[in-house]
Amino acid sequence: MTEADILATTYEDTVTVYRAFKDTLPGGESVFKSGLEGKVVYEDVECALSTHTGGKLQQSKSIAKTDTTFCLFTRPEIDIQANDFLVILHLGKKIEAVAGFPECMKSHNNIPVKLDKEIV
């Protein structure tokens, strides 16, 4: 059993990964499809979502906003790229997020993710 196999036994969540792409409509017009309209790269892959960072407050004169971030752990052979759109099933909830730049190691990938939308 490898290190990656041992870590994977702790993965209790799943992720579906969508990648943005450029498409051409029948009329010849080019369109960019992203988010849930992107191409499914991986579906229901086992993963582990960390606890959130608590969010970082960003405030301007008229708006206060808190971005919530997590880390997603996957097997090393799963190629999640920066800006991939993720739908993560965690403890019975669907969480929509965007992937940051992954840190790839021999035993696992550590992908920072920013919460986009949570669906209960």
Steps between C-alpha positions, in 0.01 A plus 500: 500500500645839401480827692238620249290186565521549878396868481217414259340280767422823691316663206127514579391770253462499121568764236385553143739721302392728213757666273428814296533475123441695180227364273371590157124531448335363181487857365879533533497719811761420767383476860683438826331247729594486868359396834236229473499549121867394479620153399481233770860390557439278806175380652444389861871467581580423864656793685516670839394858564675680786326722750462856374739779582226713651512749216695818447313828524539732203337836546456807286305816582168348398544120510637246744566152362645184653650234272500151650783270399574130553760245396404197294711185520502247214713212376813615313378374161194730506590805290293790635619829352472860614158649415328160464144516632432243774182349639593332827266273694597547866295364792186488288539857367596611151768765503594689185854638489780613270842334513817695567852398400554139619794378705583156361687248713587135466233399751219745420397829343412797719272738311395833650134566419286811534135456583273606215160385625363254754182301434341327796 
